Amino acid sequence: MNTVLSVMAYDYPPEKLSIYVSDDGASELTFCALLEATDFVRHWISFCKRFNVEPRSPSAYFSSPELHDLRYASELDRIKEMYYAMEDRIKVATNFDRVASGVNNQHKGFSEWNSQITPGNHQAIVQILIDGRDQNATDMEGNTLPTLVYLSREKRPQYPHNFKAGALNALIRVSSEISNSPVILNVDCDMYSNSSESVKNAMCFFLDEQSGQQIGYVQFPQNFNNLDKNNIYGDYISIINEVEMAGLGDSMYLGTGCFHRRESLCGHKYSEHCRMLRDTWNQVKMRKPEESTSFLEERARDLASCTYEQNTNWGKDIGIKYGCLVEDVVTGLSIQMNGWRSIYYNPSRKGFLGISPTTLSQLLVQHKRWSEGLFQTFLSKYCPFLYGYGKIELRLQMSYATYMLWAPMSLPTLYYVTIPSLCLLKGIPLYPRISSSWFPVFVYVIIGTQAYSLGEALWCQQSFRSWWNMQRMRLMRRTCSYFFSLLDTTMQSLGLGKSSFDITAKIADHEALERLKKGVMEFGSSSPMFSVLAAIAMLNLLCLVASVIMAVVREGFKDQLALQFLLCGMLVMLNLPIYHGMFLRKDRGRLPTFLALESCLIAALACLLSLY
């Protein structure tokens, strides 16, 4: 609801705004909560515009007391009281006691639900909750409200629903019937608008007289508001936003926070004869006065049916692409292939803020899904070097490949975290000795790459500790998420498995949040990936300890093993949270005891095999 309220309060002509809420699980609670929001939004929009508040998500604004102006303290108290009252009523509604919650129990939309409806088996539900053309649809100061539509597309077990891509395509079709605006913004439910100017900023690109007619989409970066100050999970999004993406000009489609030209999403190719957006804005399909909301809802339901896409090009040449875990990246690439340009826009005030994973298991699952989908794309007909050959610039093809090759990067990483340490234990040198003329070259590469990486982090206003956590998580992602995604992709290519869409949970209990604030890593639910992490951590610890003991007891330190000793020591330092989670912690966020025993056994066997 905070996401909905934040975009409804945009500083933009409300008659040109239509908000569509896609509830893919057909939840009566979501519909009930949205009805509550329609009452509160009349007060919230009026409050936001009167006092020009930022951000316009109520929850985010109320949790930032330093942004509040004492000159309207009484109004602020009043609107906060209304918001918390709405929040309480929604909590009451979780028990489906709509009368007690205060929601209008007679709203015709509730007739859509019965005991037969399940999240995966239900009819299409379309309800126009606020009709922007209705003269009574105004805020507390008499200003027009944006149109608000609830949509739950039809789902039946016998028809594929294509996950998020299918839901977005249903939204594209339904919106074309009700408002048909030439620009579409999509925002995930765990994001909110952090700037009321975002629509105006995006429109500046579309309306540019020189090149605006070629812009297919404007992508805002993803940013998160729940990262701790030391970035315990090593989120490197700031490096991507400020360094990697910023240098391209064009942008990948990231799945949220993106303004699309409707033409580009619907598969049209760019041509020099495309009309300027400012010329087509007034040609938007206008609803006839005699078209009632019921009439429009009925027509829109047909567009949201599960049979509508049969024998059509939806999901192929039209709309969001099907058949891939990273449908957003493939869709953006296809739009660029059709001749449209993309814009990456990273304003000083972040356009959108969201929630990053709060446990290590959530983070690793998220990156597994991303890397698996990206690698599948690289191996498919959408490989940027084949699909984009001669149509998009080489630098853009290479930028796509940088992310699409995450999965195979796991193999060299696994080599470097195991073989040098085992060779150190055996006394086999892999790198030049200190006295060798090649030793300075290796030292230069090691220091140079790390110094450059640290410089990037500091330039992006990250601390040294945050950079160190980034190195730790880079190691964990490559040895776990990317490796498992490589295995899954290989199995699928051999016909031994199929893709699955793993949803990343983004909620945490109170204790977990408290540990996060203290900078303590929360491992979360048990995962096979933890077995790999723990085994690698214990392997390097045993190799380091054994090597030190042998150097002291036997022949002393060998200078030809110096770089291997350094590498093994760095790996042990990076894995300190793993040791802490296995042996020292007693809270619920620790690693399970059986995992510690398992990792010790695997590491010991690996060390013994390397010695004999």
For each residue, the residues with C-beta under 8 A, 3 or more apart:
1: 4 5 33 34 36 37 90
2: 5 6 57 58 59 60 192
3: 6 7 57 187 188 189 190 191 192 193
4: 1 7 8 19 21 34 37 41 148
5: 1 2 8 9 37 40 41 44 56 57 58
6: 2 3 9 55 56 57 60 192 193 194
7: 3 4 10 17 19 185 187 192 193
8: 4 5 17 19 41 44 45 145 146 148
9: 5 6 41 44 45 48 49 56 193 196
10: 7 17 56 146 193 196 198 199
11: 49 196 197 199 200
12: 16 17 199 200
13: 16 17
14: 17 45 132 143 144 145 146
15: 132 144 146
16: 12 13 181
17: 7 8 10 12 13 14 132 146 147 199
18: 132 146 147 148 149 175 178 179 181
19: 4 7 8 146 147 148 149
20: 149 151 171 174 175
21: 4 30 34 148 149 150 151
22: 151 152 153 167 168 170 171
23: 26 27 30 31 125 150 151 152
24: 119 152 153 155 161 167
25: 30 119 152
26: 23 113 117 118 119 122 125 152 155
27: 23 30 31 119
28: 31 32 96 110 113
29: 32 33 90 93 94 96
30: 21 23 25 27 33 34 150
31: 23 27 28 34 35 109 110 113 125 127 150
32: 28 29 35 36 90 93 96 98 101 103
33: 1 29 30 36 37 90 93
34: 1 4 21 30 31 37 38 129 148 150
35: 31 32 38 39 103 104 107 109 129
36: 1 32 33 39 40 86 89 90 93 101 102 103
37: 1 4 5 33 34 40 41 86
38: 34 35 41 42 129 130 148
39: 35 36 42 86
40: 5 36 37 43 44 82 83 86
41: 4 5 8 9 37 38 44 45 130 139 145 148
42: 38 39 45 46 138 139 140 145
43: 40 46 47 79 82 139 140
44: 5 8 9 40 41 47 48 56 58 79 83
45: 8 9 14 41 42 48 49 139 143 145
46: 42 43 49 50 139 140 141 143
47: 43 44 50 51 53 75 79
48: 9 44 45 51 52 53 56 196
49: 9 11 45 46 52 141 143
50: 46 47 75 141
51: 47 48 69 72 75
52: 48 49
53: 47 48 56 61 67
54: 61 67 194 195 196 349
55: 6 60 61 64 192 193 194 195 196 353
56: 5 6 9 10 44 48 53 61 193 196
57: 2 3 5 6 60 61 192 193 194
58: 2 5 44 61 62 79 83
59: 2 62 63 192
60: 2 6 55 57 63 64 192 194 225 353
61: 53 54 55 56 57 58 64 67
62: 58 59 80 83
63: 59 60
64: 55 60 61 67 68
65: 68
66:
67: 53 54 61 64
68: 64 65 73 76
69: 51 72 73
70: 73
71:
72: 51 69 75 76
73: 68 69 70 76 77
74: 77 78
75: 47 50 51 72 78 79
76: 68 72 73 79 80
77: 73 74 80 81
78: 74 75 81 82
79: 43 44 47 58 75 76 82 83
80: 62 76 77 83 84
81: 77 78 84 85
82: 40 43 78 79 85 86
83: 40 44 58 62 79 80 86 87
84: 80 81 87 88
85: 81 82 88 89
86: 36 37 39 40 82 83 89 90
87: 83 84 90 91
88: 84 85 91 92
89: 36 85 86 92 93 101 102 103
90: 1 29 32 33 36 86 87 93 94 101
91: 87 88 94
92: 88 89 95 97 100 101
93: 29 32 33 36 89 90 96 97 98 101 103
94: 29 90 91
95: 92
96: 28 29 32 93
97: 92 93 100 101
98: 32 93 101 103 105 110
99: 105
100: 92 97
101: 32 36 89 90 92 93 97 98
102: 36 89
103: 32 35 36 89 93 98 107
104: 35 107
105: 98 99 110
106:
107: 35 103 104 110
108: 111 127
109: 31 35 112 125 127 129 150
110: 28 31 98 105 107 113
111: 108
112: 109 117 123 125 127
113: 26 28 31 110 117
114: 117
115:
116: 121
117: 26 112 113 114 121 122 123
118: 26 121 122
119: 24 25 26 27 122 155
120: 155 157 161
121: 116 117 118 155 156 157
122: 26 117 118 119 125 152 154 155
123: 112 117 154 301
124: 152 153 154 301 302 304 305
125: 23 26 31 109 112 122 150 151 152 301
126: 149 150 151 174 297 300 301 304
127: 31 108 109 112 149 150 297
128: 131 147 148 149 178 293 296 297
129: 34 35 38 109 148 149 150
130: 38 41 134 137 145 146 147 148
131: 128 134 137 147 293
132: 14 15 17 18 137 144 145 146 147
133: 137 147 287
134: 130 131 137
135: 138
136:
137: 130 131 132 133 134 144 145
138: 42 135 141 142 143 144 145
139: 41 42 43 45 46 142 143 145
140: 42 43 46
141: 46 49 50 138
142: 138 139
143: 14 45 46 49 138 139
144: 14 15 132 137 138
145: 8 14 41 42 45 130 132 137 138 139 148
146: 8 10 14 15 17 18 19 130 132
147: 17 18 19 128 130 131 132 133 178 179
148: 4 8 18 19 21 34 38 41 128 129 130 145
149: 18 19 20 21 126 127 128 129 174 175 178
150: 21 23 30 31 34 109 125 126 127 129
151: 20 21 22 23 125 126 170 171 174 300 304
152: 22 23 24 25 26 122 124 125 304
153: 22 24 124 161 166 167 170 304 305 306
154: 122 123 124 301 304 305 306
155: 24 26 119 120 121 122 159 161 306
156: 121 159 306
157: 120 121
158:
159: 155 156 306 307
160: 166
161: 24 120 153 155 166 167 306
162: 165 166 169 315 322
163: 166 167 327 501
164: 167 168 255 320 327
165: 162 168 169 315 319 320 321 322 327 331
166: 153 160 161 162 163 169 170 315 322
167: 22 24 153 161 163 164 170 171
168: 22 164 165 171 172 186 319 320
169: 162 165 166 172 173 309 314 315 318 319 320
170: 22 151 153 166 167 173 174 303 304
171: 20 22 151 167 168 174 175 186
172: 168 169 175 176 184 262 265 266 319 320
173: 169 170 176 177 303 304 308
174: 20 126 149 151 170 171 177 178 300 303 304
175: 18 20 149 171 172 178 179 180 181 184
176: 172 173 179 180 262 285 303
177: 173 174 180 296 299 300 303
178: 18 128 147 149 174 175 287 296 300
179: 18 147 175 176 284 285
180: 175 176 177 262 284 285
181: 16 18 175 184 262 284
182: 261 262 263 277 280 281 284
183: 202 203 206 259 260 261 262 277
184: 172 175 181 259 260 261 262 265
185: 7 199 202 257 258 259 260
186: 168 171 255 256 257 258 260
187: 3 7 191 192 193 256 257 352
188: 3 191 255 256 354
189: 3
190: 3 354 355 506
191: 3 187 188 222 256 257 352 353 354
192: 2 3 6 7 55 57 59 60 187 352 353 354
193: 3 6 7 9 10 55 56 57 187 196 198 351 352
194: 6 54 55 57 60 223 349 350 351 352 353
195: 54 55 198 201 347 349 350 351
196: 9 10 11 48 54 55 56 193
197: 11 200 201 349
198: 10 193 195 201 202 220 351 352
199: 10 11 12 17 185 202 203 259
200: 11 12 197 203 204
201: 195 197 198 204 205 345 347 351
202: 183 185 198 199 205 206 218 220 259 345
203: 183 199 200 206 207
204: 200 201 207 208
205: 201 202 208 212 215 218 343 345
206: 183 202 203 212 215 218 259 261 277
207: 203 204 212 276 277 278
208: 204 205 211 212 215
209: 212 276
210:
211: 208 214 215 341
212: 205 206 207 208 209 215 276 277
213: 274 275 276 277
214: 211 270 274 339 340 341
215: 205 206 208 211 212 218 261 340 341 342 343
216: 260 261 264 270 335 336 338 340 341 342
217: 251 253 258 259 260 261 264 332 335 340 342 343
218: 202 205 206 215 258 259 342 343 345
219: 251 252 253 254 257 258 259 332 342 343 344 345
220: 198 202 257 258 259 345 346 347 350 351 352
221: 237 240 241 245 254 257 344 346 350 351
222: 191 237 241 254 256 257 352 354
223: 194 237 241 350 352 353 354
224: 227 235 237 353 354 355 356
225: 60 353 354 355
226: 355 356 358
227: 224 231 233 235 356
228: 231 232 516 517 519
229: 463 466
230: 463 465 466 469 519
231: 227 228 234 235 462 463 465 466 469 470
232: 228 469 516 519 520 521
233: 227 356 357 360 363 469 473 521
234: 231 466 469 470 471 472 473 474
235: 224 227 231 238 356 470 473
236: 239 240 470 473 474
237: 221 222 223 224 240 241 356
238: 235 241 242 457 460 461 462
239: 236 242 243 244 456 457 460 470
240: 221 236 237 243 244 245
241: 221 222 223 237 238 244 245 246 346
242: 238 239 246 346 459 460
243: 239 240 246 247 456 459 460
244: 239 240 241 247 248 399 402
245: 221 240 241 248 251 252 344 346
246: 241 242 243 344 346
247: 243 244
248: 244 245 251 344 395 396 399
249: 343 344
250: 336 341 342 343 344 392 393 396
251: 217 219 245 248 254 332 342 343 344
252: 219 245 328 329 332 333 342 399 400 403
253: 217 219 258 328 329 331 332 333 335 342
254: 219 221 222 251 257 258 328 329
255: 164 186 188 258 327 328
256: 186 187 188 191 222 352 354
257: 185 186 187 191 219 220 221 222 254 351 352
258: 185 186 217 218 219 220 253 254 255
259: 183 184 185 199 202 206 217 218 219 220
260: 183 184 185 186 216 217 264 265 335
261: 182 183 184 206 215 216 217 264 265 277 340
262: 172 176 180 181 182 183 184 265 266
263: 182 266 268 274
264: 216 217 260 261 268 270 335 338 340
265: 172 184 260 261 262 319 320 331 335
266: 172 262 263 318 319
267: 313 317 318 319 338
268: 263 264 338
269: 338 339
270: 214 216 264 274 338 339 340
271: 274 339
272:
273:
274: 213 214 263 270 271
275: 213 279 280
276: 207 209 212 213 279 280
277: 182 183 206 207 212 213 261 280 281
278: 207 281
279: 275 276 282 283
280: 182 275 276 277 283 284
281: 182 277 278 284
282: 279
283: 279 280
284: 179 180 181 182 280 281
285: 176 179 180
286:
287: 133 178 291 296
288: 291
289:
290:
291: 287 288 295 296
292: 295 296
293: 128 131 296 297
294: 297 298
295: 291 292 298 299
296: 128 177 178 287 291 292 293 299 300
297: 126 127 128 293 294 300 301
298: 294 295 301 302
299: 177 295 296 302 303
300: 126 151 174 177 178 296 297 303 304
301: 123 124 125 126 154 297 298 304 305
302: 124 298 299 305 308
303: 170 173 174 176 177 299 300 308
304: 124 126 151 152 153 154 170 173 174 300 301 308
305: 124 153 154 301 302 308
306: 153 154 155 156 159 161 309
307: 159 310
308: 173 302 303 304 305 312 314
309: 169 306 312 314 315
310: 307
311:
312: 308 309 318
313: 267 316 317 318
314: 169 308 309 318 319
315: 162 165 166 169 309 318 319 320 321 322 323
316: 313 321 322
317: 267 313
318: 169 266 267 312 313 314 315
319: 165 168 169 172 265 266 267 314 315 331
320: 164 165 168 169 172 265 315 327 328 331
321: 165 315 316 324 327 330 331 334
322: 162 165 166 315 316 327
323: 315
324: 321 327 329 330 373 376 377 380 382
325: 369 370 372 373 376 499 501
326: 329 330 370 373 374 377
327: 163 164 165 255 320 321 322 324 330 331
328: 252 253 254 255 320 331 332
329: 252 253 254 324 326 332 333 373 374 377 400 403
330: 321 324 326 327 333 334 377 382
331: 165 253 265 319 320 321 327 328 334 335
332: 217 219 251 252 253 328 329 335 336 342
333: 252 253 329 330 336 337 382 384 387 388 392 400
334: 321 330 331 337 338 382
335: 216 217 253 260 264 265 331 332 338 340 342
336: 216 250 332 333 339 340 341 342 388 391 392 396
337: 333 334 387 388 391 392
338: 216 264 267 268 269 270 334 335
339: 214 269 270 271 336
340: 214 215 216 217 261 264 270 335 336
341: 211 214 215 216 250 336
342: 215 216 217 218 219 250 251 252 253 332 335 336
343: 205 215 217 218 219 249 250 251
344: 219 221 245 246 248 249 250 251
345: 201 202 205 218 219 220 351
346: 220 221 241 242 245 246
347: 195 201 220 350 351
348:
349: 54 194 195 197
350: 194 195 220 221 223 347 353
351: 193 194 195 198 201 220 221 257 345 347
352: 187 191 192 193 194 198 220 222 223 256 257
353: 55 60 191 192 194 223 224 225 350
354: 188 190 191 192 222 223 224 225 256
355: 190 224 225 226 358 506
356: 224 226 227 233 235 237 363 506
357: 233 362 363 366 504 505 506
358: 226 355 362 506 507 508 512 513 516 522
359: 362 363 508 512 522 523 524 525 589
360: 233 363 364 476 521 522 523 524
361: 364 365 523 524 525 526 527 529 530
362: 357 358 359 365 366 504 505 506 524
363: 233 356 357 359 360 366 367 473 477
364: 360 361 367 368 476 477 480 481 527 529
365: 361 362 368 369 481 502 504 527
366: 357 362 363 369 370 481 504
367: 363 364 370 371 406 477 481 482
368: 364 365 371 372 480 481 482 484 485 488 502 529
369: 325 365 366 372 373 485 501 502 504
370: 325 326 366 367 373 374 406
371: 367 368 374 375 406 407 477 481 482 485 486
372: 325 368 369 375 376 407 485 488 489 499
373: 324 325 326 329 369 370 376 377 499
374: 326 329 370 371 377 378 403 404 405 406 407
375: 371 372 378 379 404 405 406 407 408 485 486 489
376: 324 325 372 373 379 380 489 492 499
377: 324 326 329 330 373 374 380 382 383 404
378: 374 375 383 384 401 404 405
379: 375 376 383 489 493
380: 324 376 377 383
381: 386 387
382: 324 330 333 334 377 387
383: 377 378 379 380 386 387 404
384: 333 378 387 388 392 396 397 400 401 404
385: 388 389 397 401
386: 381 383 389
387: 333 337 381 382 383 384 391
388: 333 336 337 384 385 391 392 396 397 400
389: 385 386 397
390:
391: 336 337 387 388
392: 250 333 336 337 384 388 396 397
393: 250 396 397
394: 397 398
395: 248 398 399
396: 248 250 336 384 388 392 393 399 400
397: 384 385 388 389 392 393 394 400 401
398: 394 395 401 402
399: 244 248 252 395 396 402 403
400: 252 329 333 384 388 396 397 403 404
401: 378 384 385 397 398 404 405
402: 244 398 399 405
403: 252 329 374 399 400 406
404: 374 375 377 378 383 384 400 401
405: 374 375 378 401 402 408 409
406: 367 370 371 374 375 403 409 478 482 485
407: 371 372 374 375 410 482 483 485 486 489
408: 375 405 411 482 486
409: 405 406 412 413 478 482
410: 407 413 414 478 479 482 483 485 486
411: 408 414 415 483 486
412: 409 415 416
413: 409 410 416 417 475 478 479 482
414: 410 411 417 418 478 479 483
415: 411 412 418 419
416: 412 413 419 420 567
417: 413 414 421 475 479 536 540 571
418: 414 415 421 422 536 539 606
419: 415 416 422 423 430
420: 416 423 424 430 564 567 568
421: 417 418 424 425 539 540 543 544 564 567 568 571
422: 418 419 425 426 539 543 606 607 610
423: 419 420 426 427 428 429 430 564 610
424: 420 421 427 428 543 544 547 561 564 565 568
425: 421 422 542 543 546 547 607 610 611
426: 422 423 610 611
427: 423 424 550 558 561
428: 423 424
429: 423 433 558 560 561 564
430: 419 420 423 563 564
431: 442 560 562 563 564
432: 436 437 438 439 442 560 563
433: 429 436 439 559 560 562
434: 439 559 560 562
435: 439 559
436: 432 433 439
437: 432 440
438: 432 441 442
439: 432 433 434 435 436 442 443 563
440: 437 443 444
441: 438 444 445
442: 431 432 438 439 445 446 563
443: 439 440 446 447
444: 440 441 447 448
445: 441 442 448 449
446: 442 443 449 450
447: 443 444 450 451
448: 444 445 451 452
449: 445 446 452 453
450: 446 447 453 454
451: 447 448 454 455
452: 448 449 455 456
453: 449 450 456 457 467 470 471
454: 450 451 457 458 464 467
455: 451 452 458 459
456: 239 243 452 453 459 460
457: 238 239 453 454 460 462 464 466 467 470
458: 454 455 461 462 464 467
459: 242 243 455 456
460: 238 239 242 243 456 457
461: 238 458
462: 231 238 457 458 466 467 470
463: 229 230 231 466 467
464: 454 457 458 467 468
465: 230 231 468 469
466: 229 230 231 234 457 462 463 469 470
467: 453 454 457 458 462 463 464 470 471
468: 464 465 471 472
469: 230 231 232 233 234 465 466 472 473
470: 231 234 235 236 239 453 457 462 466 467 473 474
471: 234 453 467 468 474 475 574
472: 234 468 469 475 476 574 575 577
473: 233 234 235 236 363 469 470 476 477
474: 234 236 470 471 477 478
475: 413 417 471 472 478 479 571 574
476: 360 364 472 473 479 480 481 533
477: 363 364 367 371 473 474 480 481 482
478: 406 409 410 413 414 474 475 481 482 483
479: 410 413 414 417 475 476 482 483 532 533 536
480: 364 368 476 477 483 484 529 532 533
481: 364 365 366 367 368 371 476 477 478 484 485 529
482: 367 368 371 406 407 408 409 410 413 477 478 479 485 486
483: 407 410 411 414 478 479 480 486 487 532
484: 368 480 481 487 488 528 529
485: 368 369 371 372 375 406 407 410 481 482 488 489
486: 371 375 407 408 410 411 482 483 489 490
487: 483 484 490 491
488: 368 372 484 485 491 492 497 499
489: 372 375 376 379 407 485 486 492 493
490: 486 487 493 494
491: 487 488 494 496 497
492: 376 488 489 495 496 497 498 499
493: 379 489 490
494: 490 491
495: 492
496: 491 492
497: 488 491 492
498: 492
499: 325 372 373 376 488 492
500:
501: 163 325 369
502: 365 368 369
503:
504: 357 362 365 366 369
505: 357 362
506: 190 355 356 357 358 362
507: 358
508: 358 359 512 513 516 522
509: 512 513
510: 513 514
511: 514 515 587 588 589
512: 358 359 508 509 515 516 522 524 589
513: 358 508 509 510 516 517
514: 510 511 517 518
515: 511 512 518 520 521 522 587 589
516: 228 232 358 508 512 513 519 520 522
517: 228 513 514
518: 514 515
519: 228 230 232 516
520: 232 515 516 589
521: 232 233 360 515 577 581 589
522: 358 359 360 508 512 515 516 589
523: 359 360 361 530 581 589 590 591
524: 359 360 361 362 512 527 589
525: 359 361
526: 361 530 592 595
527: 361 364 365 524 530
528: 484 531 532
529: 361 364 368 480 481 484 532 533
530: 361 523 526 527 533 534 591 595
531: 528 534 535 595 598 599
532: 479 480 483 528 529 535 536
533: 476 479 480 529 530 536 537 575 578
534: 530 531 537 538 578 582 591 595 596 598 599
535: 531 532 538 539 598 599 602 603 606
536: 417 418 479 532 533 539 540 571 575
537: 533 534 540 541 571 572 575 578 579 599
538: 534 535 541 542 599 600 602 603
539: 418 421 422 535 536 542 543 602 603 606 607
540: 417 421 536 537 543 544 568 571 572 575
541: 537 538 544 545 572 575 579 603
542: 425 538 539 545 546 603 604 607
543: 421 422 424 425 539 540 546 547 568 607
544: 421 424 540 541 547 548 565 568 569 572
545: 541 542 548 549
546: 425 542 543 549 550 607
547: 424 425 543 544 550 551 561 565 568
548: 544 545 551 552
549: 545 546 552 553
550: 427 546 547 553 554
551: 547 548 554 555 556 557 558
552: 548 549 556
553: 549 550
554: 550 551
555: 551 558
556: 551 552
557: 551 561 562 565
558: 427 429 551 555 561 562
559: 433 434 435 562
560: 429 431 432 433 434
561: 424 427 429 547 557 558 564 565
562: 431 433 434 557 558 559 565 566
563: 430 431 432 439 442 566 567
564: 420 421 423 424 429 430 431 561 567 568
565: 424 544 547 557 561 562 568 569
566: 562 563 569 570
567: 416 420 421 563 564 570 571
568: 420 421 424 540 543 544 547 564 565 571 572
569: 544 565 566 572 573
570: 566 567 573 574
571: 417 421 475 536 537 540 567 568 574 575
572: 537 540 541 544 568 569 575 576
573: 569 570 576
574: 471 472 475 570 571
575: 472 533 536 537 540 541 571 572 578 579
576: 572 573 579 580
577: 472 521 580 581
578: 533 534 537 575 581 582 591
579: 537 541 575 576 582 583 584
580: 576 577 583 584 585
581: 521 523 577 578 584 585 589 590 591
582: 534 578 579 590 591 595 596 599
583: 579 580 596
584: 579 580 581
585: 580 581 589 590 591
586: 590
587: 511 515 590
588: 511
589: 359 511 512 515 520 521 522 523 524 581 585
590: 523 581 582 585 586 587
591: 523 530 534 578 581 582 585 595 596
592: 526 595 596
593: 596 597
594: 597 598
595: 526 530 531 534 582 591 592 598 599
596: 534 582 583 591 592 593 599 600
597: 593 594 600 601
598: 531 534 535 594 595 601 602
599: 531 534 535 537 538 582 595 596 602 603
600: 538 596 597 603 604
601: 597 598 604 605
602: 535 538 539 598 599 605 606
603: 535 538 539 541 542 599 600 606 607
604: 542 600 601 607 608
605: 601 602 608 609
606: 418 422 535 539 602 603 609 610
607: 422 425 539 542 543 546 603 604 610 611
608: 604 605 611 612
609: 605 606 612
610: 422 423 425 426 606 607
611: 425 426 607 608
612: 608 609
